[in-house]
Amino acid sequence: MLIFDHVTKRFGANVAIDDASLTIRPGVITAVIGPNGAGKSTLVNMAAGSFRATSGRILLDGVELQGLPKYKIARAGLSRTYQNIRLFDGLSVLQNLEVALVPRSLPTLIAQAFWLGPGAGAEVRDTCMAVLQRLGIAHLAERQAGSLAYGQQKIVELARAVAARPRAILLDEPAAGLNHGETDELKAHIQTLRGPELAIVLIEHDMRLIMSVSDDIYVMNRGAVLAHGNPEAIRDNPQVQEAYLGQPGAMGNIEAAARGRRNRVRLRAGEGLAWGQS
């Protein structure tokens, strides 16, 4: 279970996260949505160790993450993807996954590097190939990551996050830039990740994806939690609709704006839409 316990983050005089409390349960897909500037990515970056919380606690299965270096947070069981793809373009798809399983001790790393370990390299390879098979991209294992189409690279990044067998995974706008078919494929993959021991956080602007895949939704606005509930409750919440478009009763407009690739980009950029203050 991933818990944000009264977390605040300040950048100088700017309060990016304001006393936010969220509980991300294993076995369900929890979405965090909100207008641009609401604090969604800041939450992800604090949990992953890119930012330190000004106050409050972030816990994964009882282990406090705030203040830990990134590699210890990863070892604690937290994995993530990024808004902007961060693959090793010059490595193969398989090698991109293998880096997530680098041995924790230096002697083991040296042994594997010189083929001295008792089959450890083969075990890592088998683990990574199993993940690629699960996500339907095993045929791309030996392809150079930088040569893949954008949608394929998104799936590779998801696979790398899964390969480490995390207890919590943070998906930061995984559908950004994808077309309808690619988004539907991504949706299917995210749904297959749902399991009793994995807490999944989905940060996304595509409301069609959010409403179809999420079990639980938190809505952020101005750095605070505005609303929390299941998709139906969030869809009908007038405060949520007002935070997005400045008027109640407009959730249909939100979903319509997220349907096309071009409009999703405009939605993220805030062009032509009245977000209210965020």
N, C-alpha and C positions, 0 to 999 in steps of 0.2 A: 504494500500500500504506500502510495506517495502522498505526503501531506504537506501543504503550505499552511503554516500556523501563524496567523497574524503577521504576515510578511509585509515589510515596507522597504521600498528602494527609492533613494533620493539621489539625483544628480545635481549637486549644488542646491539651488532654490527650487528646482523642478522635482515634484513628487511623481515618479513614474508608476510606482505601485503603492497603494494606500491601504495598509492594514488588511490585506487580502488573505482569506482563509479558504482553501479548497482541499477536498479529499478525493483522491483518484483511486478508486477501488480496483483490485485485480478482477479479471473476468468480464469486464465491461469496457466499452469504448467511450471515453469521456472527451467531449469537444469543449474547447475554449474559444469563444467567438467574441467579436466586438469591433467597433469602428477602428480605423487606423489611429494609432496613438493611444489605444486603450490600455496597453501594457501586456498584451499577450506574449509577444516575443521576449519581453523583459523577464517574464516568469520563467520561460524556457531557459533563457541564458543564465538566470540565477541558479536554477536547479542543476544545470550542466557545468557550472563553475566559471562561466565567462564573466559574470558579475557577482559581487558579494552583496548579500542583503544588508540593508542598513540596520534593520531590526527584524525580529521574528525568527522562526525556525523552519527549515525544510528537512523532512525526514523521509527516508525510504526504508520501510520495514524496521523502523525504530532507530536507524542509523542517521545521525545528523550530518547533512551534506554541506551546509553553509560553512565556508572557511576551508573546506578540503580542496586540495589541488585536483585538477581535472582527471588525472589518471586514477586517483583513489576513488573519485566519484564513479568512474567507469567500472572499477573493480567492485564497488558496492552494488552494482547491478543496474546502473542507469545508462541508457543508450539514446541516441538522437539522430535525426536527419536535419538538413538545413534548407532554408528558403532558397539559397543559391547552391547548386550542386557542388560538392567538395570531394570529388573523386581524384585518385591519382591517375591522370590521363595516360601516362606512359606505361602503366602497369596493366596486366590483363585483368579481366573481370574477376577471375578466381583469386589473383594476388590481392586485389582490393579487399576481398573478404578475409584473406589470410592475415592481413595486417591487424585485423580486429582480434585475432587470437594469438598474438605474439606472447611467448612465455613470460611469466612474471619474474622469474629469476634469471640472472645473468648466466650461470652455468648451463641451465637448460637451453637458453637462447644460443649459446656458443655450440652446444652439442648438436642442436638441430641444424645450425648453420653449416656444420661440417659433417652432417649425416651420421652423427655418433649416437643420437637418441634411438631407443628401441621402438622404431615404427611411429614415433610421435608425429613426424612430418606427414606420414600417410593418414594418420588419424585426423589431423587438422584439415587435410585436403578432403577427406571423406565428409567431414562435418560441413565444410563450405559447399561441397557439391550437393549435399542433401538440401541445404537452404536454397541453392540455385534451382534445384529440381522442384522444390516446393513452390517457388515463385514463377516457374515456367520459363526460366532463362538459362537452363543448364547448357543449352546449345551455344551459348555465348561465352562460355567459361574461358576460352583461350583468346577471345577477341580483346584487342586493346580498348580500354574503357573510353578513351577520348574519341574513338572512331564510331561509337554508337550514336543512335538517334537520341534526341533529348528525352523522349518518354522512356526509352530503355535505360538511360542513365539514372532516371528517377527510381526505377525498380532496383537497379544495382545498389543504389545508396540505401534503399530500404532493406535489401538483403544484407548489406554490411552491418546495419544496425541490429538485425535479427541474429546474425551469426554468433555474436558474443553471448547469446542466451540471457538477455537482460531480464530483470524483474519489473522494470518500467521502461517504456520507450516513448520518446517525445517526437512527434511528427510535426514539423514546422512548415506549414503550407505545402504539403506534398503534391497538391494538384495544380499549383501555380504554373501556368504556361502550357498545360495539357489540353488536348482537344477532347471532344465528347467520348470517343472510343477509348482513349488513353485513361481518361478519368474513370470510366466504368471498369476498366481493367484494374486500375489502382484500388478502386472500391472493393473489388472481389478479393484482392490480396490483403487489404487491411482487415476485412472480415475474417479471413482465415487465421489471422494472428490472435484473434480472441481466444483466450484460454484462462483457466482458473488461477494460474500463477503469474499472469502478466497484466500489469496496469498500463493502459494505452491512453496517451494524451494526443488529441488531434487539434492542431491550430489551423484554421482554414477559413477562407472567405467564400468558398463555393457552398452556398446554402443548400443547394440540391443534394450535394454530397453529405453535408452535415446532417440534414434531416433524415437521410436514408440509411446512414450507417451508425449514428450515435445512439447510445443508450442513455447517456446523461450529458447535460450541457450546462456550462457556466458561461454567463455573459459578463464581459468586462466593459467598463466605461469609466474614463478618467482615472484609470488605475485601480478602481475598486470593483468588487463583485456587485453587479447590478441585479442579476437574477440567477436562479439555479433551479433546474428541473428536467423533466423528460422532454423530448422534442415537441410533443403536443402542447405542453404547458408553455414552453418558450415561444412557440409559434403564435399563441394567442395572447401573449403578455404585451399589453399596450406600452409599458415602459421600455421594453426591448425595441418595439417598432419605432417609438419616438426617438430613442437613442440613435437608431440607424438612419432614419429618413426624416426626422423632425416632425412626424405626425403618426398617430396611431392608425391601425387598420391597413398597413402597407406592406405586410410580410410578402404578399404576392409579388410586389415590385422588387423586393430584395432578391427573391428566387429568380425572377425573370432576368434581372441584371447579371446573375451569375451563370446563366445558361451557356452563353457563347464565350469562346476564348477571348475575343477582343473585349467583350464587356466585362469579363472577369478582371482583365488587366485594368480597365477603367475603374472598376469597383475598388481595386486595391489602391489605385492612385487617387481615388476620391474625386474624379472628374465628373461634373455634371450631376452629382448627387448631393443632397443636403444631409450631411452626417449629424447635424447638431454639433455641439461642442465636444471635442475629444482630445 
